[in-house]
Amino acid sequence: MTPEAVLTLGREAMQMLVTVCAPVLLAALAVGLLVSLLQAVTQVNEATLSFLPKLLAVLATLAIAGPWMASMLVDWIRQVLSSIPAAVG
């Protein structure tokens, strides 16, 4: 396996990681921003207040995007496993 192939595989892995994690992270970011804005407007400074809305948003995002995320990961893993014989020989 050439160094270029290893770097390409690493780049593809990082792209897959960002693609699969982005919906969950963006949902948590958006809800956290909204709760922080609400806390700033109402002057309620409770650190644990944002935990439950973020948790619910992440769970809802996983329920909605979970099958898509799983299929993306399964397809990528199949591709990587099927390319092992070509990389070895």
Steps between C-alpha positions, in 0.01 A plus 500: 500500500648831395515804725262678262243223541528521877451876492203465265341242730558726801349798318195296401463381859509857630246611239271213600539593867403862434212400272351256749550714811391832350120465544526409868758767576309769313179414684675520837665826397174658387309397812785612725507837328124544535502402867794732568320783325188429705706495819663831409165662427333375817816528714458143622855374541453133573774280355292183496207657316646441155574132559151356452411693181835404347449137596152497347626669182784250464265206557252637246777556248629148554149362456452692175850479350610175664410266214675728250808520724510122542465437127780747424730329749411149381562597137834656585611202709401263219705708258804497729475126568459418133808706414727306739594226249601760242709686758682186615574347164 
